[in-house]
Amino acid sequence: MVEPITTLLIGKWILTHLGIHGASAATATAVGTPAAITAVGALIYISYLTVNALVNWFQARTYIATKPEHVAASYQTNLKSGKTVIVQGIFKKNTGSLVEGRTIQYDSLQSEVRKLHDDDRTVIWE
């Protein structure tokens, strides 16, 4: 499961992306929880995760990802087990709910992927 801070940050990001600033922590967490919990459901394993693997996944879903009501994003987080994963998905902008997504467990990251997700950043793929 995604830890509470990550859920709060996902919710804040979604609200900010929608132009809603200064929302309470409870509101941000309420918005972030469905996105975070749903995204963690589909767990896959890739031994060496590259930018191409992430880009290819989004490109295969271009028809969904490019809709104006959706946003394509990825972020790095920790599961309860202590494993670090990348959550990749297409989310509805107005609710934060997951349209399609996956959680990627990996052994190592390409340096470019590591740089993109430094400092627990949410990466928007446009």
ABEGO torsion letter per residue (X at the ends): XBBAAAAAAAAAAAAAAAGBBGBBAAAAAAAAAAAAAAAAABBBBBABBBAAAAAAAAAAAAAAAABAABBBBBBBBBBAAGBBBBBBBBBBAAAGBBABBBBBBBABBBAAAAAAABGGBBBBBX
